[in-house]
Amino acid sequence: MKTLIIGLAMLALIALAPSMAAAHEGHAHKVMGTVTSVQGSNLMVKSTDGKSVTVMIDAKTKITQGKTKVELAALKVGDRIVAEGADKKGTIVATSVRVGDAPGAAAKK
C-alpha cells in the first residue's frame, strides 16, 4: 500500500513538472497582440488569446518595424506588436518589440 501511494505521488509530480516549469518567472516570454493603451513606458497589450498583458519598455528595449528602428513615442493604440522579454510578476519586461504593418498597409500592397 505504501509503495502504491509513493508511486502515485511520483506520477503526479512528473505530470505537473512541465506546467510548473513553464509558469515560473524570470525567463523569456513572448506576447503577440494589439496595443490597447500607452502610458509612459508601459504598454497594455490584448494578446491573441484575449488576455491583457502589461509590457514594460526600458532604455535597453529594441523597438523595430521591419528593419527600421522605431521610437517608443511612435507606438500608439491599435498597433500590432510582438514583445519578448522576462516575465516579472505578470509583466513582460521587453528586450525587443516588433511592430507590425499598419492594418491598412497590408491591404494596399
C-alpha positions in Angstrom: 0.0 0.0 0.0 2.8 2.4 0.9 4.5 1.6 -2.4 1.3 2.4 -4.3 1.0 5.8 -2.6 4.6 6.7 -3.3 4.2 5.6 -6.9 1.1 7.8 -7.4 2.8 10.8 -5.8 5.8 10.4 -8.2 3.4 10.2 -11.2 1.6 13.4 -10.0 5.0 15.2 -9.7 6.1 14.1 -13.1 2.8 15.2 -14.6 2.9 18.6 -13.0 6.6 19.4 -13.6 6.2 20.8 -17.1 3.4 23.2 -16.2 5.3 24.4 -13.1 8.4 25.0 -15.2 6.6 27.0 -17.8 4.9 29.2 -15.3 8.0 30.4 -13.3 9.2 34.0 -13.6 12.4 35.3 -15.0 12.7 33.5 -18.3 11.9 34.8 -21.8 8.3 35.1 -22.8 6.6 36.3 -26.0 3.3 38.1 -26.3 1.6 38.9 -29.6 -1.3 41.2 -29.8 -2.7 44.7 -30.2 -1.7 47.8 -28.1 -4.8 48.9 -26.1 -3.1 51.7 -24.2 0.2 53.5 -23.9 1.1 55.0 -20.5 4.7 56.4 -20.4 7.0 53.4 -20.9 4.2 50.8 -20.3 2.1 49.2 -23.0 -1.1 47.3 -22.3 -1.5 44.6 -24.9 -4.5 42.5 -25.7 -2.9 39.2 -26.6 -4.2 36.9 -29.4 -5.8 34.7 -26.8 -7.7 37.7 -25.3 -5.7 38.3 -22.2 -4.4 41.7 -21.2 -0.7 41.9 -20.6 1.5 44.8 -19.4 4.7 45.3 -21.4 7.4 47.5 -19.8 9.8 49.3 -22.2 13.2 50.5 -20.9 16.3 52.0 -22.3 17.6 48.6 -23.4 14.5 47.6 -25.3 15.0 47.4 -29.1 11.8 48.6 -30.9 11.7 47.9 -34.7 9.2 47.9 -37.6 10.7 45.7 -40.2 14.4 46.6 -40.2 13.7 50.2 -39.1 14.3 51.3 -35.6 11.2 52.9 -34.0 11.0 55.3 -31.0 8.7 54.5 -28.1 6.7 57.7 -28.8 5.7 56.3 -32.2 3.8 53.4 -30.6 0.0 54.0 -30.5 -3.2 52.3 -29.6 -4.1 49.8 -32.3 -0.5 48.8 -33.3 0.0 45.1 -33.6 3.2 44.0 -31.8 5.3 41.1 -30.7 7.1 41.7 -27.5 9.7 39.4 -26.0 11.3 39.6 -22.6 11.4 38.3 -19.0 8.2 37.8 -17.1 8.2 39.5 -13.7 5.0 39.1 -11.7 2.8 39.0 -14.8 4.5 41.9 -16.6 6.8 41.4 -19.6 10.0 43.5 -19.3 10.7 43.7 -23.0 14.1 43.2 -24.6 12.6 43.6 -28.0 9.3 44.8 -29.5 8.5 44.3 -33.2 5.7 46.5 -34.6 3.6 45.1 -37.4 2.5 46.9 -40.5 -0.4 49.3 -40.1 -3.7 47.4 -40.8 -4.3 49.4 -44.0 -0.8 49.0 -45.3 -1.1 45.2 -45.9 -4.3 45.8 -47.9 -2.7 48.4 -50.1 0.2 46.1 -51.2 
